[in-house]
Amino acid sequence: MHDVYDVIIIGGGVSGLTLAYALKDDFDVCLVEGNGIGGKILTANIYGRNVELGPEEIIRTKQVEELVKDLGLADRIVEPRTTSFSVIRDGKFFFVPPGVAGGVFRPSLQLLRSVLDGLFDLSTLISILREPFKDLTVSQDVSVKELFAAIYGEGFVKDFFEAVAGGIYAGDLSEMSSEVYFPYILQIKKNGGSVLRNLLKKKLGFELFSVYGGINLLVSRLRERISARADIVYAYARNVEAEHESYIISNGGRICRGRTLALMVPPYQAPFVQGYHDELMRARNYIKSSNVAVVVEMYPEMPPHYREISGALTFPQVYGVSGLTYYDTKWSISSSDGLYTVKYFVPFSSSLDEDAVLKRVGMFRDKVLGIRRPLHSVVKIWMEAMPSYAVGSRMALDEIGKNAMRRGIFLGGPWMLSTGIASSIGNAIKLSSSIKRYLNKSSADQDAGRI
Ligand SMILES: Cc1cc2nc3c(=O)[nH]c(=O)nc-3n(C[C@H](O)[C@H](O)[C@H](O)COP(=O)(O)OP(=O)(O)OC[C@H]3O[C@@H](n4cnc5c(N)ncnc54)[C@H](O)[C@@H]3O)c2cc1C
């Protein structure tokens, strides 16, 4: 243990871990984690099978790819089993073509299939096809609902996108910032361009992958590498005090002291930073959180219509279940037992217990999906699971972050618009550069003072 660390990182989710990993070779780092390393990432072993109770697929960005390679996990990358999905309307499955969940229509046979199936009615279809010819410029951040209604029409949002994007983010599209969730689409519209034409030119969209054996592997490799060079303290930080240009973290007794402080915890879990309360409260107006229960069910054989239900997203207002992903046996330790897994996401607004979750999923499974009872079910209730960023958040949070930085406090993770693993990793790497600059500058200033 050091008397004074260069950096204290509170929060050992993927954001805090990536930050510690990026700083550990150059500075004295202490990572403080209060619950379990990995945060929302949680690979469980159920009936000998690895199943993700938290995130299950990662967007492939350059930074993610470099990190995965660095950690020796490149050969573990597998195609996710949950990339295709359907929406269910009036008890009927509609296949959702790739890309559409991201707000882009790639011309393909699959798209034709959905259109022929009746995923969109005629007027919505005409409105979508008119997109390249619409004279539409959006000058500022608007809600996701407003943006997509303007681009593809109200019908597109109501009959389809509300379920898909609202399900993925467990949020309300009429409040969510398009600048945070669909920056590439907003940018096209800020320039008055067409999404379809841009897609054809630049191949908009993204690739996803999973980690064979579970995303926990990413967490355990990060922890191994970090603990070789930095300290990890398992304690829940309850109090932060500034003293002589450093910060003291405590929870009854002192945990550690540092020259700088990186908050890699969700804002709703960090109301402890003294003297920083007003900004925290202001940030809260822009960052809300939603609760999600995850139910994993094991079946002795592949459920009927498994292809159709693969990642089916349903209408929360109708069934109370916003997502359903089919998981196959690819990760099983032994595939000879023939067990199959289905995963449901259940959003909820206040409290919900296990029995209530199982009841809701049971009704959906029996009535809508017509699947037989599972062998085994596991429920994981994630309170304040997903941060949901309101319109205008990017500018406001950037400003709050800059003010904090002047005082040696660095806001990361869900503070800074992290909506998934890839953005958590990307933002943590960006933050590590700011911290390096800050510490190097303050050392240079001190040296200059000494001369
Ligand atoms: C059910 C579910 C499914 C998801 N699916 C996907 C997906 O498929 N793909 C994707 O990219 N993303 C997905 N996400 C989102 C993704 O999991 C998160 O964006 C990401 O894991 C957040 O990482 P983080 O480190 O920023 O925050 P967290 O994981 O929340 O980590 C914060 C850490 O801080 C700790 N902490 C909090 N307060 C304190 C304190 N006072 N003292 C000490 N420690 C503290 C917590 O214990 C936690 O470990 C999903 C999330 C959920 C819940």
PDBQT file of the ligand as one rigid body, heavy atoms in Angstrom, charges set to zero:
ROOT
HETATM    1  C1  LIG A 501     -28.649  -7.009 -18.129  1.00  0.00    +0.000 C 
HETATM    2  C2  LIG A 501     -27.667  -6.176 -18.868  1.00  0.00    +0.000 A 
HETATM    3  C3  LIG A 501     -27.348  -6.473 -20.178  1.00  0.00    +0.000 A 
HETATM    4  C4  LIG A 501     -26.436  -5.703 -20.868  1.00  0.00    +0.000 A 
HETATM    5  N1  LIG A 501     -26.094  -6.063 -22.156  1.00  0.00    +0.000 NA
HETATM    6  C5  LIG A 501     -25.079  -5.440 -22.773  1.00  0.00    +0.000 A 
HETATM    7  C6  LIG A 501     -24.545  -5.965 -23.994  1.00  0.00    +0.000 A 
HETATM    8  O1  LIG A 501     -24.994  -6.997 -24.506  1.00  0.00    +0.000 OA
HETATM    9  N2  LIG A 501     -23.500  -5.303 -24.559  1.00  0.00    +0.000 N 
HETATM   10  C7  LIG A 501     -22.950  -4.178 -23.983  1.00  0.00    +0.000 A 
HETATM   11  O2  LIG A 501     -21.979  -3.625 -24.551  1.00  0.00    +0.000 OA
HETATM   12  N3  LIG A 501     -23.414  -3.689 -22.820  1.00  0.00    +0.000 NA
HETATM   13  C8  LIG A 501     -24.466  -4.293 -22.202  1.00  0.00    +0.000 A 
HETATM   14  N4  LIG A 501     -24.895  -3.844 -20.982  1.00  0.00    +0.000 N 
HETATM   15  C9  LIG A 501     -24.293  -2.624 -20.428  1.00  0.00    +0.000 C 
HETATM   16  C10 LIG A 501     -22.909  -2.920 -19.857  1.00  0.00    +0.000 C 
HETATM   17  O3  LIG A 501     -22.993  -4.003 -18.982  1.00  0.00    +0.000 OA
HETATM   18  C11 LIG A 501     -22.430  -1.691 -19.089  1.00  0.00    +0.000 C 
HETATM   19  O4  LIG A 501     -22.456  -0.556 -19.955  1.00  0.00    +0.000 OA
HETATM   20  C12 LIG A 501     -21.012  -1.828 -18.556  1.00  0.00    +0.000 C 
HETATM   21  O5  LIG A 501     -20.768  -3.117 -18.030  1.00  0.00    +0.000 OA
HETATM   22  C13 LIG A 501     -20.816  -0.760 -17.500  1.00  0.00    +0.000 C 
HETATM   23  O6  LIG A 501     -19.535  -0.861 -16.936  1.00  0.00    +0.000 OA
HETATM   24  P1  LIG A 501     -19.028   0.230 -15.903  1.00  0.00    +0.000 P 
HETATM   25  O7  LIG A 501     -17.726  -0.194 -15.399  1.00  0.00    +0.000 OA
HETATM   26  O8  LIG A 501     -19.101   1.577 -16.542  1.00  0.00    +0.000 OA
HETATM   27  O9  LIG A 501     -20.128   0.247 -14.736  1.00  0.00    +0.000 OA
HETATM   28  P2  LIG A 501     -20.491  -0.932 -13.716  1.00  0.00    +0.000 P 
HETATM   29  O10 LIG A 501     -20.396  -2.247 -14.365  1.00  0.00    +0.000 OA
HETATM   30  O11 LIG A 501     -21.784  -0.504 -13.106  1.00  0.00    +0.000 OA
HETATM   31  O12 LIG A 501     -19.335  -0.857 -12.630  1.00  0.00    +0.000 OA
HETATM   32  C14 LIG A 501     -19.372   0.025 -11.536  1.00  0.00    +0.000 C 
HETATM   33  C15 LIG A 501     -18.660  -0.646 -10.380  1.00  0.00    +0.000 C 
HETATM   34  O13 LIG A 501     -18.551   0.293  -9.315  1.00  0.00    +0.000 OA
HETATM   35  C16 LIG A 501     -18.767  -0.389  -8.087  1.00  0.00    +0.000 C 
HETATM   36  N5  LIG A 501     -19.166   0.622  -7.111  1.00  0.00    +0.000 N 
HETATM   37  C17 LIG A 501     -20.283   1.408  -7.133  1.00  0.00    +0.000 A 
HETATM   38  N6  LIG A 501     -20.282   2.262  -6.086  1.00  0.00    +0.000 NA
HETATM   39  C18 LIG A 501     -19.150   2.009  -5.384  1.00  0.00    +0.000 A 
HETATM   40  C19 LIG A 501     -18.585   2.578  -4.220  1.00  0.00    +0.000 A 
HETATM   41  N7  LIG A 501     -19.186   3.579  -3.575  1.00  0.00    +0.000 N 
HETATM   42  N8  LIG A 501     -17.396   2.083  -3.768  1.00  0.00    +0.000 NA
HETATM   43  C20 LIG A 501     -16.756   1.078  -4.426  1.00  0.00    +0.000 A 
HETATM   44  N9  LIG A 501     -17.248   0.511  -5.569  1.00  0.00    +0.000 NA
HETATM   45  C21 LIG A 501     -18.430   0.978  -6.037  1.00  0.00    +0.000 A 
HETATM   46  C22 LIG A 501     -19.856  -1.387  -8.422  1.00  0.00    +0.000 C 
HETATM   47  O14 LIG A 501     -19.862  -2.439  -7.470  1.00  0.00    +0.000 OA
HETATM   48  C23 LIG A 501     -19.416  -1.847  -9.816  1.00  0.00    +0.000 C 
HETATM   49  O15 LIG A 501     -18.554  -2.954  -9.761  1.00  0.00    +0.000 OA
HETATM   50  C24 LIG A 501     -25.824  -4.587 -20.249  1.00  0.00    +0.000 A 
HETATM   51  C25 LIG A 501     -26.143  -4.267 -18.921  1.00  0.00    +0.000 A 
HETATM   52  C26 LIG A 501     -27.042  -5.059 -18.228  1.00  0.00    +0.000 A 
HETATM   53  C27 LIG A 501     -27.356  -4.722 -16.799  1.00  0.00    +0.000 C 
ENDROOT
TORSDOF 0
